[in-house]
Amino acid sequence: MTSFSAPTRLIAIDIDGTLLPSSGLRISPRNQEALRRAEAEGVHIVVATGRRQAYALPVLELAGLSPETVMISSNGTVTRTFGGRRIDRWLLPVGTARALCAELREFGGTTVFTFDHEGPGELVVDSLEALERNVDQWVAQNRPYIREIHPLELAFDEGHAPVQGMVCGTVSQMREAERRLNTHEFAGLIETHRTEYPARDLAILDILPPGCSKGSAIGRLAASLGIRREEVMAIGDNYNDVEMLNYAGQPVLMGNAPQELRSMAKSCGWSITATNDQDGVALSILGALQRNEALGAVRDAQELVGPAMVEFPG
């Protein structure tokens, strides 16, 4: 495991495949306790997820975090506190979103757009039937918020801009969709982030306003709090976490991440922790808190006897 030398003042944590186990929607007691302890010790806990906030909050309720805890949702387009105070938001231009409808239709009618409001119509979809074939559990959990519109372009007739687009399919389909979007007329107009689940041959491609990612959102938040990037820990498991892992001075990849990312971690110097089913998040948080305590003891010693008398362990 990579050794970090700076204190940890902010920890950004992904949800699916990171904070949550492989099956079920309940955060383990060990992870819950680590989150609460970090917050009690003054570390900023930031949840960074591809989910929209209303879909993520029920999962996090058991953790017992403060209403002022920050969530970065929709892969970086919206930043709010758990209590609902908006900090940051970016919108996908209506013209771009409308044009994406036709471009993505050939991938099986699985396009979804997310709007930043609660209630029916927060999610507009091309085809519920097509989505149920790919992500049936997601459809079941979000059905009260979904509106099916034919053709999907009609969703933008009133001029409301979404925060996020999404399309899903097989891993090869979504890699091809990402390649096409980034090399054709949409290049420079959007940002794409892919999440893959190889065991299910499922991939989700999120389409965001240009420049948006978990990493950029964490960077803006850290700057507003006066926190240096070397004091930021990021914990994630998938391709849509790469930007925040690259931003953080203390990047931690989950042991259950795809092999391609684990190889990237070794070349980039990221730490690799245990899997999501082994509470890798708790292990990383507790390690950070122990390091903070040790660094604090060193600072105290420096104040007492002067820096020339203190040596860091090798």
Buried (B, 14 or more C-beta within 10 A) or exposed (E): EEEBEBBBBBBBBBBBBBBBBEEEEEBBEBBBBBBBBBBEEEBBBBBBBBBBBBBBBEBBEBBEBEEEBBBBBBBBBBBBBBEEEEBBBBBBBBEBBBBBBEBBBEBBBBBBBBBBEEEEBBBBBBBBEBBBBBBEEBBEEBEEBBBEBEEBBEBBEEEBBBBBBBBBBBBEBBBBBBEBBEEEEBEEBBBBBBBBBEEEEBBBBBBBBBEBBBBBBBBBBBEEBEBEBBBBBBBBBBBBBBBBBBBBBBBBBBBBBBEEBBEBBEEBEBBBBBBBBBBBBBBBBBBBBEBBEEBEEBEEEEEEEEEEEBEEEE
